[in-house]
Amino acid sequence: MQAWLESLPHETEAERETARRWAVTIAHRAAMRELPNRLVDDLKYNQNAKDEMTAALWPLLASCVAASGRKVDWSKHADLNLVF
């Protein structure tokens, strides 16, 4: 997959943006496929499941925001206790 992404054209800004969007889409899909497994395992075997689920969900949120192209000032959301 990485070789395919690196083989995409990167000469122009539009080509770089297209490659970036593909990379974000692939990362998001991979995370969404793993999410049910993580949640089930966390709920069954982990006393700190809430913390683990939060850790699993933040990358998904970040990839959704990145895919949308929006700029987010995360410092405005300090009450959410974001840890990256």
C-alpha positions as CSV (number, residue, x, y, z in Angstrom):
1,M,0.0,0.0,0.0
2,Q,2.8,2.4,0.9
3,A,4.5,1.7,-2.4
4,W,1.3,2.5,-4.3
5,L,0.8,5.8,-2.4
6,E,4.4,6.7,-3.1
7,S,4.0,5.9,-6.8
8,L,1.2,8.5,-7.2
9,P,2.2,11.7,-9.0
10,H,3.4,14.4,-6.6
11,E,4.6,17.1,-9.0
12,T,1.8,19.6,-8.6
13,E,-0.1,20.8,-5.6
14,A,-3.3,19.2,-6.9
15,E,-1.5,15.8,-7.2
16,R,0.0,16.1,-3.7
17,E,-3.5,16.9,-2.4
18,T,-5.0,13.9,-4.2
19,A,-2.3,11.6,-2.8
20,R,-2.8,13.0,0.7
21,R,-6.6,12.4,0.5
22,W,-6.0,8.8,-0.6
23,A,-3.6,8.3,2.3
24,V,-6.1,9.7,4.8
25,T,-9.0,7.6,3.3
26,I,-7.0,4.4,3.5
27,A,-5.9,5.1,7.1
28,H,-9.4,5.9,8.1
29,R,-10.8,2.7,6.5
30,A,-8.1,0.6,8.2
31,A,-9.0,2.2,11.6
32,M,-12.7,1.6,11.1
33,R,-12.1,-2.0,10.3
34,E,-10.1,-2.5,13.5
35,L,-12.4,-0.5,15.8
36,P,-15.0,-3.2,16.5
37,N,-12.2,-5.7,17.5
38,R,-10.7,-3.1,19.8
39,L,-14.0,-2.2,21.4
40,V,-15.0,-5.8,22.1
41,D,-11.6,-6.7,23.5
42,D,-11.5,-3.6,25.7
43,L,-15.0,-4.2,27.1
44,K,-14.3,-7.9,27.8
45,Y,-10.8,-7.8,29.2
46,N,-9.8,-4.4,30.3
47,Q,-10.8,-2.7,33.5
48,N,-9.9,0.7,32.0
49,A,-12.0,0.2,28.9
50,K,-13.2,3.7,28.8
51,D,-9.7,5.1,28.5
52,E,-8.8,2.5,25.8
53,M,-11.9,3.3,23.8
54,T,-11.1,7.0,23.9
55,A,-7.6,6.3,22.7
56,A,-9.0,4.2,19.9
57,L,-11.6,6.8,18.8
58,W,-9.4,10.0,18.7
59,P,-7.4,8.9,15.7
60,L,-10.7,8.2,13.9
61,L,-11.9,11.7,14.7
62,A,-8.6,13.2,13.6
63,S,-8.7,11.3,10.3
64,C,-12.2,12.4,9.6
65,V,-11.3,16.1,10.2
66,A,-8.2,15.7,8.0
67,A,-10.2,14.1,5.2
68,S,-12.7,17.0,5.3
69,G,-9.9,19.5,4.8
70,R,-11.0,21.6,7.7
71,K,-8.5,23.3,10.0
72,V,-9.3,22.7,13.7
73,D,-7.7,24.6,16.6
74,W,-7.6,21.8,19.1
75,S,-6.5,24.2,21.9
76,K,-10.0,25.5,22.0
77,H,-11.1,22.1,23.1
78,A,-8.9,21.7,26.1
79,D,-11.8,20.5,28.2
80,L,-11.8,17.3,26.1
81,N,-8.4,16.3,27.5
82,L,-7.0,15.4,24.1
83,V,-3.8,13.5,24.1
84,F,-2.0,12.8,20.9
